[in-house]
Amino acid sequence: MELVESLPMRYEPGSPDCRLVIEAKQSLEDVLRLIADLPHTDHMRRQLLSVYNQLEGMHELKRNRGATVSFRSAGWSSAPG
């Protein structure tokens, strides 16, 4: 399946937050692989890929901002300063 094969998964946990995001991305990759050959799942695959890309954005934010970003609270955001 093109969508799953094109996912640029990298395993580089630098923090507990990164580890959680990486594990979530891996789980989505597993689901995408499992439903790849099921008929009429295009819409679900696009939605899952969208969630994957949102997680990748969170991971990128954490990689770039490090300790100034924490996903541990319900209202996570980058800390001022």
N, C-alpha and C positions, 0 to 999 in steps of 0.2 A: 504494500500500500504506500503510495507516494507520501501521504501526510505523515505517517509514522517514520518512514525512512529519512525524511527531511528534517526531523527534529534534532537540533544540535545539542544533545544531552552531554553535559560535562559533569563529572563527579569531582567536586572540589569544595567540600564543606569546610569553611573557615570559622564557622560559629554554629551554635545550636539552631539559630534562625535559618541559616543557609541549609543545614542538614534537613530541617523540616520541609523547606521549599523543594529541595532536591528530591526527597522521598515522595512528595506529592506529585512532582513532575514525572517521576518514574512510574508511579501508580497510574497516572493518566496515560502514559505510553503503553502500559500493559493493557488497559481497557481499549485503547485505540487499536492495538494489535488483535485483541480478542474479537472485536466487532467488525474488523476490516472486511471480512467476507460475508457478513450478513447483509441481506438485501434491505433496501429502504432505510439505511442508517446514515445517509449522507448528512442530513441536518444535525443529527446527534454528534457525528464526528466533527462537524464544523464548530458546534458549541463546545465540545471537549477541547478542541484545538485552541479555541478562544480562551478558555480557562487556562490551558497550558501556557499560552502566550502572556496572560496576565501574571501567572506565577513567574515566568521568565523575567518579566518587568520588575517584579518584586526582588527577585534574585539579583538582577543587575543593579537595582537601587542599593541593595545591601552590599554588593561588591564595591560599588563606587563610594558609598558613604560610611561603610563600616559601622563602628560603634555608635554613630549618631542616629542610626535607624534601628528600631526594635519592633518586631512583630508580636511581641509577647502580650500586648494589651488589645482590647477590642477596638480602641481608637488609635491604632498605630499610625505614626507619621514620623517624618524626620524631625529630630530635636533641633531647636534653634541653636545657632552658634556655630 
